[in-house]
Amino acid sequence: MATLQDIGVSAGINILSAFIFFIIFAILRIQPFNDRVYFSKWYLKGLRSSPTRGGAFVQRFVNLDFRAYLKFLNWMPEALKMPEPELIEHAGLDSVVYLRIYWLGLKIFAPIAVLAWAVLVPVNWTNNTLELAKQLRNVTSSDIDKLSVSNIPEYSMRFWTHIVMAYAFTIWTCYVLMKEYETIANMRLQFVASEARRPDQFTVLVRNVPPDADESVSELVEHFFLVNHPDHYLTHQVVCNANKLADLVEKKKTLQNWLDYYQLKYSRNNTQRIMVKLGFLGLWGQRVDAIEHYIAEIDKTSKEIAKERQEVVNDPKSIMPAAFVSFKTRWAAAVCAQTQQTRNPTQWLTEWAPEPRDVYWPNLAIPYVSLTVRRLLMHVAFFFLTFFFIIPIAFVQSLATIEGIVKAAPFLKFILADEFMKSVIQGFLPGIALKLFLIFLPSILMIMAKFEGFTSISSLERRSAFRYYIFNFVNVFLASVITGAAFEQLSAFLNQSPNQIPKTIGVAIPMKATFFITYIMVDGWAGVAGEILMLKPLVVFHLKNTFLVKTEKDREEAMDPGSIGFNTGEPRIQLYFLLGLVYAPVTPMLLPFILIFFALAYIVYRHQIINVYNQEYESAAAFWPDVHGRVIAALIISQVLLMGLLGTKHAALAAPFLIALPVLTIGFHRFCKGRYEPAFIRYPLQEAKMKDTLESAREPNLNLKGYLQSAYVHPVFKGGEDDDDDYDDDKLGKFEDEAVIVPTKRQSRRNTPAASRISGESSPSLPFSGKEV
């Protein structure tokens, strides 16, 4: 068990690590040749030019201004200068609201920490319960545990203080949550009302289109919406299964990169041709000329792309029973997206279309009927992943202790006898071992989310974040508290009667706070400081810049600014909310460490959002209800655990007063859900109508159909070097301003209440002059 000295050593190591990271970052960021890595956001916006283009040769690569090195922390105040409205315009609402999660943590825990240290710490400290337990029952403890509720004797009236504080913490947390929910709901509505025109404002995604023997999917969709939305339907784009084609295009891109690399290498030394082996990783196999080989492979892949494109365009089996349907107004799109279209609630399902850059195209090819089975399989897989992960995590953490290391490697016993080494291991190793063990988890969870069939990147990240949160709760929190406490107190269990075991667990749960303190310092201090270095993008950029870049466009594509990473960042934040709320009335010693995390992370990620990150999509803070719900869940968990802890302390008179807290918290959550959540899941028709009216007044001659004609065409069919001449933008379809009456070949009236008045050959469906793609 970590002592106060161990915590001090761990704090020193992590503070020193963070400081070193900041110094390295300060040196790297001011070097001209790293400018595109640490200021990539400004390059992508076209607001910054490369400092390597002018000046002396040395100054193009190394900053010779000595004064710049003295101001190595000036990026911190600079990150706080940009006001929030300007930051929204610069980076989008998603990024700003993500930052507000860190600010929410500061607003919640700063007053709680002051109150807990002013009231609870003196109440806990002025007892000698743990000293007596250590002498009489051989229960392990440390100086930190004397600041916790474990140091209060059974039946003590002092537990009333913890109950009053629990109510105070709950009231304050709910108040801050409500004000933040209200603020962000208003920010979302204002952002949607003021943002520029986007295709998703006029478009809905229609799924599970019923099959029809007489009409194609494109004709059926057009017929249905011209009949049921005759005054508002504008155009549509059916969904195709172009996954194989996309793989071929990606393969050609990879081959082209290798060709560029070898051509650039040969241009620098053309005395002899470059030879490569065709075997595994180029280690064995036939030796061939690298440039000729990749030229031949690219030519072969180009022919495969052309063949596959023709098959996708002409094969009806490539067309999925889904379509992006666009309307003339936002009001009409809102009505369609938020209403049931037919008597059968399983057909013609409509939802708001993601913005084009948010669409995850591979999953649109998954049949809708298989989604339920896929999600059921992933629920089962996640259950086993979560609970079977407990075993290796417990094993790794057991090795990250003095006893575990001595047992696994007895020859290290003489090294571990040193007090400093012992402090390093107990105060630093458990946290870093857990963090390293979880390094591949986000990728696994994202693969599972993709298998479930979500059609947007934002929904994939939200599902992955939800599972990551559950995993953290079960494996990082519950497993560490319950199983860790049980192993530490095993000797006490074996030497006492069974009715004493619950009391020992009640004393041991707060003692696990020392492990979480070390984990917070490793993950929340050094980990956040390490984020600002951008080591992976830095290395990748310089490798590409050295071996692949030939033009300015290549250099821009070599930048990898990344994004806020909601699927990994938000669950980590929620773990700190959980730890803070659980341990605030139990072990207030943990709160200052959490406050440092929120403050440091807020500054670091604000800097990254301003200068580096380029968000993949904009959902207008659609994730906030999830954030709010998880903080509420953490609050309820903290209340239930406090009730259980006081139950083991025989606080029979005090504990029942906590029963009302979860009930009141759930009632508060239902109030917020009804009052504020609709702004995140529905678009008010009043707001849509106002925006339509303003736009029609400002741009009365807007060609909306021309604006939407190729917005939801699969990326492999859009302009680029891989496209054939037959598929350029001029041949995406001819558009007419006048109303179009549906052409139909159908012989029955199964799906619509009325037949079309005219049949014909022309069709306004998109793209490629009415062809299904």
Secondary structure, DSSP 8 states (H G I E B T S, - for coil): ---HHHHHHHHHHHHHHHHHHHHHHHHHHTSGGGHHHHTHHHHHTT----GGGSS-TGGGTS---HHHHHTTTTHHHHHHHS-HHHHHHHH-HHHHHHHHHHHHHHHHHHHHHHHIIIIIHHHHHS--HHHHHHHHT-----TGGGGSGGGS-TT-TTHHHHHHHHHHHHHHHHHHHHHHHHHHHHHHHHHHHHS---GGGSEEEEE-----SSS-HHHHHHHHHHHHSTTTEEEEEEEE--HHHHHHHHHHHHHHHHHHHHHHHHHH-TTS--EEE-SGGGSSS-EEEHHHHHHHHHHHHHHHHHHHHHHHHH-GGGEEEEEEEEESSHHHHHHHHTS--SSSTTSSEEEE---GGGB-HHHHTS-GGGHHHHHHHHHHHHHHHHHHTHHHHHHHHHHTSHHHHHHH-GGGHHHHTSHHHHHHHHHHHHHHHHHHHTTTHHHHHHHHHHHHT-SBHHHHHHHHHHHHHHHIIIIIIIIIIIIHHHHHTHHHHHTS-GGGHHHHHHHHHHHTHHHHHHHIIIIIIIHHHHHTT-HHHHHHHHHHHHHT--SHHHHHHH-------HHHHHHHHHHHHHHHHHHTTT-GGGHHHHHHHHHHHHHHHHHHHHHT---S---SSTTHHHHHHHHHHHHHHHHHHHHHHHHHTT-TTTGGGGTHHHHHHHHHHHHHHHHTTHHHH---HHHHHHHHHHHHHH-TT--HHHHHTTTTS-GGGSSSTTS-GGGSGGGS----SS--------S--SSSSS--S---S----BTTTT---
